[in-house]
Amino acid sequence: MANLTINEHRVEYSSFDITPAWKDGSTCIMFIHGIGADRNIWDDWLPFLTGHYSIIAIDLPGHGKSEPLNLKHGLTFDFYHEIITSVAAKENKTNLILIGESMGGTIALYAASKMHGQVKAVATCSTAHRGGSLQHVNAWHSQIESHGIESWSLDMLEKRFFPNSTSDAIRNWFHKTQCNSDSNSILQMASLLVTSDLTTELDKILAPVLLMQPDSSPFIPLDIPIELKDLLPEGQLKLIPKARHGIACSHSEDCAMETQRFLNSAQV
């Protein structure tokens, strides 16, 4: 584990590179998780992508081993953009592939719109570009405040996964990880997400973008990723059938293999 302090927040992340010495290791994958997860959500992806790229996986503030959100001013996507650029600079990574799930995907899209030339490709799972359509998220405030984070986590598990779509071990890990996340950070992130609209920024993303979307997310209706694909200059949409919101975990192998194919075809 490594860390750095960004805007008075200690951010923890893992960084490693097992690419062969004869391969060009200048391109780095940076993994960005969503609300309630942490950097370990990507563990099942690693066998498909390590050896081809160096890897960075971040614990966003309020999650994993990073400190909770405690900004003096309101939370914005610029704060997350600063995290990405600061970690990349510390690790001396000039060519990035951003991979994000849920809000992590939205963060990746925003960062890509600002980092011209440095971001070579983007892949997202269960991601929206505008938040007014995000169903259920507005109810999180009252649920967490009235019933606690464990109640919220159990409800989230049902929205992430169809019954029997994951092992008990994965569900137990996700429940523990959600319960260990900082509730105030979760609510701040939710507030940012539901008020966001990246529509005017998307035409600035010239890198190829893969959008992997479940067919049954309770949060994001299918017209959102279809609209998102059409707004991106180089967007591709892959629909994951019979899946709820948590495809980065429940369909990790499918998503990792699809990402591997996408990066190969994009020659990144």
C-alpha positions, 0 to 999 in steps of 0.5 A, spaced: 500 500 500 502 507 498 498 513 500 499 521 499 495 527 502 490 530 497 487 537 500 488 534 507 485 527 505 490 521 506 488 517 500 491 510 500 492 506 494 496 499 491 500 500 485 504 494 482 507 492 475 508 485 473 509 486 466 515 483 462 521 487 462 521 486 454 514 490 454 512 497 454 510 498 461 508 506 460 501 505 460 497 504 467 490 502 468 487 506 474 481 502 477 476 507 481 471 504 485 464 506 486 460 508 493 460 503 498 466 499 495 473 499 495 479 497 491 479 490 492 472 490 488 477 489 482 481 483 484 478 478 480 479 482 474 487 482 475 489 475 472 486 478 465 490 485 465 496 484 469 502 483 465 499 487 460 499 494 464 501 496 470 496 497 475 493 502 480 487 501 485 485 507 489 481 507 495 476 513 495 476 517 501 471 514 506 472 507 503 477 502 504 483 505 508 482 512 506 480 517 510 473 520 510 471 526 506 472 532 510 472 538 505 472 545 507 468 546 501 462 542 497 464 536 494 465 536 486 468 532 481 474 536 481 476 533 487 476 526 484 480 529 478 485 531 483 486 525 486 487 521 479 492 526 477 496 526 484 496 519 484 499 518 477 504 524 478 507 520 484 507 514 480 510 517 474 504 515 470 503 519 464 499 514 460 492 512 463 487 507 462 481 509 467 476 503 469 471 505 474 464 502 476 458 506 478 460 513 480 467 511 479 465 510 472 462 517 472 469 520 475 473 516 470 469 520 465 470 527 468 477 526 469 478 523 461 474 530 459 480 534 463 486 530 461 487 530 454 492 526 451 494 523 458 488 518 458 488 513 452 482 509 454 476 509 459 472 503 461 466 503 465 461 498 469 454 501 471 455 508 470 451 514 468 453 521 466 447 525 469 444 524 476 437 526 475 435 519 473 438 515 478 433 512 481 433 510 489 439 514 491 435 520 494 432 515 499 439 513 502 439 519 506 433 517 510 435 510 510 441 511 513 439 516 518 433 512 520 436 505 520 443 505 520 448 503 515 447 496 515 440 496 513 442 500 507 448 495 505 443 489 506 438 493 501 444 495 496 446 488 496 439 486 493 440 492 488 447 490 486 445 482 485 440 477 483 439 471 488 444 466 486 448 471 482 454 471 486 457 466 492 456 467 499 463 469 500 462 475 495 456 477 498 459 477 505 465 481 503 461 486 499 456 487 506 462 488 510 465 493 506 459 497 505 458 497 512 465 499 514 465 505 509 464 512 512 456 514 512 457 521 511 462 520 505 457 515 502 451 521 503 456 526 500 457 522 494 450 520 493 448 528 493 454 529 488 452 524 483 444 525 483 445 533 482 451 531 476 450 532 469 456 531 464 453 532 458 457 538 456 463 535 457 463 528 454 465 531 447 471 533 450 473 525 451 477 523 444 479 517 447 475 510 446 470 509 451 467 502 453 460 502 457 458 495 460 451 496 462 447 491 466 440 490 463 436 490 470 440 496 474 435 499 479 439 505 479 440 506 471 435 505 466 437 503 459 436 509 456 441 513 460 447 508 457 444 509 450 444 516 450 451 516 453 454 512 448 451 517 442 454 523 446 461 520 446 465 521 440 468 514 441 463 510 445 461 503 445 456 499 449 456 492 451 449 490 455 450 485 460 444 480 460 440 478 467 444 482 471 443 488 476 448 494 478 454 490 481 456 487 474 464 489 476 463 484 481 458 479 479 460 479 472 467 480 473 470 475 469 466 477 463 467 484 464 475 483 465 475 479 458 470 484 455 475 490 457 481 486 455 478 485 448 476 492 447 483 495 449 486 490 444 482 492 439 483 500 441 491 498 440 492 501 447 
